[in-house]
Amino acid sequence: MATSLRQEIQEGRLLPGTPLRDQRAAERFGVSRNTIRDALRLLVAEGLVESRLHSGSAVRRLKAHDVRDIYKVRRVVECSAVVFSALATEALLAEVEIAVRRAEEAMARREWGKVGTASLDFHRALVGLSDSARLNAFCGTLLAQLRLAFAVMKDEGSFQLQWIVRDREIAELVLSGRRDEAVHELNRYLDDSEALVVDAVRSQWR
């Protein structure tokens, strides 16, 4: 259950503030309320759900300090994975190309929600270059948290549009073995993205 709910958050189908009622979720997934409660407790621990006194659980709404912390972690994990990509298998490198191509195809169809999901999958593929099951699992939770921040954007289309070209640029640098340049561009990318997301989250809380 936790996996399904986490996936819905990462794909932007469960938005911040959405109530998560035990009974309704149990009926939807065909499981017991105890199973749902266990899943929700896990998602609370992962920072994706918040438990409200006397009002149940809801998808978490992030604050600016949450976003800044997410980006600190992204810089360490993603840039390190790029640095060590020389050791990556051909299959893992192919996943980078596949992910960025999916984002480009979704952008061409103007499916902005799918563009956002595909762009996150591209960054997951970058982390995947490290060939670490633990890092991959950690990254899945981190990027699901990030999608909660993206959800506050007033115009998701214009927000997502600017990143896909840059995803492609980073992908080409990685795949051609120009790792120092890739890390430089990835850091610039993360700086620019963080500033926009922090501003949007701050505005939401005002």
Residue pairs with C-beta under 8 A, 6 or more apart in sequence:
1 25
1 29
1 31
1 35
1 36
1 38
1 39
2 38
2 39
2 42
2 43
4 29
5 14
5 20
5 25
5 39
5 40
5 43
5 48
5 49
6 43
6 46
6 48
6 140
6 141
6 144
8 14
9 48
9 59
9 144
9 147
9 148
10 117
10 120
10 140
10 143
10 144
10 147
11 113
11 117
11 147
12 113
12 116
12 117
12 147
12 150
12 151
14 20
14 59
15 59
15 151
16 59
16 60
16 61
16 62
16 148
16 151
16 152
17 58
17 59
17 61
18 58
18 59
19 55
19 56
19 57
19 58
20 40
20 49
20 56
20 57
20 58
20 59
21 56
22 33
22 36
22 37
22 40
22 56
23 33
25 36
26 32
26 33
26 35
26 36
29 35
29 36
40 49
40 51
40 57
43 49
44 50
44 51
44 57
46 141
46 144
46 145
47 60
47 66
47 141
47 145
48 59
48 60
48 141
48 144
48 145
48 148
49 57
49 58
49 59
49 60
50 57
50 58
50 59
50 60
50 61
51 57
52 58
59 148
60 145
60 148
61 148
61 204
62 145
62 148
62 149
62 201
63 201
63 205
64 198
64 201
64 202
64 205
66 145
66 149
66 201
67 149
67 194
67 197
67 198
67 201
68 194
68 198
70 142
70 145
70 146
70 149
71 190
71 193
71 194
71 197
73 142
74 123
74 142
74 146
74 190
75 187
75 190
77 127
77 135
77 138
77 139
77 142
78 123
78 126
78 127
78 186
78 190
79 183
79 186
79 187
80 130
81 126
81 127
81 128
81 129
81 130
81 135
82 126
82 129
82 174
82 179
82 182
82 183
82 186
83 179
83 183
84 129
84 130
85 93
85 129
85 174
85 179
85 182
86 177
86 179
87 131
88 129
88 130
88 131
89 131
92 125
92 128
92 129
92 131
93 129
93 174
93 175
95 125
95 128
96 122
96 125
96 126
96 128
96 129
96 171
96 174
96 175
97 171
97 175
98 125
99 118
99 121
99 122
99 124
99 125
100 122
100 164
100 167
100 168
100 171
102 118
102 121
103 115
103 118
103 119
103 121
103 122
103 164
103 167
104 164
104 168
106 112
106 114
106 115
106 117
106 118
107 115
107 160
107 161
107 164
110 157
112 156
112 157
112 160
113 156
115 160
115 161
115 164
116 147
116 150
116 156
116 160
117 147
119 160
119 163
119 164
119 167
120 143
120 146
120 147
122 167
122 171
123 139
123 143
124 136
124 139
124 140
124 143
126 170
126 174
126 186
127 135
127 136
127 139
128 136
128 139
129 174
146 197
149 197
149 200
149 201
150 156
150 159
150 197
152 200
152 201
152 203
152 204
153 159
153 200
154 200
159 196
163 189
163 193
166 185
166 189
169 185
170 182
170 185
170 186
170 189
173 179
173 181
173 182
173 185
174 182
